[in-house]
Amino acid sequence: MNRMQHTVALVTGAAGGMGRAHCRRLAEEGADIIAVDIDSAAAELAATAAEVAAVGRVCVTGIADVRDQAALDVAVADGVAALGRLDVIVANAGIYADLGSSWELTDQAWQRTVDINLTGVWHTVRAAVPALTDGGSIVIVSSTNGLVGAASAAHYAASKHAVVGLARTLANELGPRNIRVNTVHPGSVATPMILNDTVYAKLRPDLPHPTRADAAEVLARRTLLPVPWVDPVDVSNAVLFLASDESRYVTGTQLVVDAGLTQKV
Ligand SMILES: NC(=O)c1ccc[n+]([C@@H]2O[C@H](COP(=O)([O-])OP(=O)(O)OC[C@H]3O[C@@H](n4cnc5c(N)ncnc54)[C@H](O)[C@@H]3O)[C@@H](O)[C@H]2O)c1
């Protein structure tokens, strides 16, 4: 219950499925939270803050699109001013959208994904590293699509591979300050990002109106363990490990949480 005692963690994309779970899990272990998300997710962000408060920790919320450096700078500065320090950065915000064959993606689709999933992570780090305590930890949420390709999602796979390069570089730059930098690579996770009709239709083009159960059937065939996806908390537990001192000599590495998806032959 106290693996994160006396620490403050910044989480982007904190209103959503996994972001909220990261906030709650870190708070359960004693961290206070700076939770950031976009304006249209303000109500869900307030719900995240309520969950953090319910486990007895403080949550300062900030509205910022990770594409907007100035807004992120303000959100981080306000959070650090309110909570007094910053020990952990969880760069979690991301999108999986506008899917299509690599050669058919529009400029707009490509740019939006790269701007949020890659440049947004760089913006987050740029806003928060100056305030980060020596001995702190940066966790960047990539994907199994940051390790292997993804049909119909070249922009997503490229952005998720690219953050690994960013993390490895940051690990080199920040090692002397005893700051660790790692990436987490979830497979399919039960959040709105994949639990929606667009993804179901991609997975089951054979059905006119595929359901969650129809999609689960396909995804369960892709994993080694008998599950179609993992739960957000399974990824949060990996984030917690990398955020905490239990991983004090782990840096520049990739932690995969995918029920065996990337190892299946
Ligand atoms: N769900 C999966 O299967 C899966 C698998 C691998 C990796 N991931 C990654 O995990 C992370 C979290 O995904 P999730 O499944 O919780 O998705 P989600 O869609 O449930 O939540 C994403 C959150 O990010 C926020 N967000 C979107 N664009 C933003 C922006 N420009 N600025 C700030 N916030 C923004 C959204 O408002 C939302 O709260 C993402 O980086 C995603 O790529 C997800």
The ligand as an ORCA input file, in Angstrom:
! r2SCAN-3c Opt
* xyz 0 1
  N      -6.342     -0.125    -25.497
  C      -5.392     -0.823    -26.081
  O      -5.638     -1.929    -26.585
  C      -3.979     -0.293    -26.145
  C      -2.976     -1.186    -26.505
  C      -1.653     -0.750    -26.541
  C      -1.348      0.553    -26.211
  N      -2.341      1.418    -25.874
  C      -1.942      2.790    -25.538
  O      -2.315      3.067    -24.203
  C      -2.555      4.460    -24.055
  C      -3.912      4.669    -23.390
  O      -4.898      4.116    -24.226
  P      -6.362      3.702    -23.730
  O      -6.608      2.353    -24.216
  O      -6.552      4.025    -22.303
  O      -7.214      4.691    -24.649
  P      -8.497      5.563    -24.340
  O      -8.963      6.022    -25.669
  O      -9.428      4.848    -23.432
  O      -7.891      6.800    -23.525
  C      -6.979      7.692    -24.103
  C      -6.981      8.972    -23.306
  O      -6.076      9.887    -23.930
  C      -6.729     11.128    -24.057
  N      -6.206     11.863    -25.203
  C      -6.441     11.617    -26.516
  N      -5.842     12.538    -27.269
  C      -5.220     13.398    -26.406
  C      -4.461     14.560    -26.582
  N      -4.225     15.055    -27.801
  N      -3.986     15.196    -25.490
  C      -4.241     14.728    -24.241
  N      -4.973     13.622    -24.016
  C      -5.453     12.969    -25.091
  C      -8.212     10.789    -24.243
  O      -9.064     11.888    -23.947
  C      -8.370      9.637    -23.286
  O      -8.685     10.080    -21.974
  C      -2.451      5.056    -25.451
  O      -1.173      5.636    -25.632
  C      -2.618      3.851    -26.351
  O      -2.010      4.028    -27.609
  C      -3.646      1.021    -25.830
*
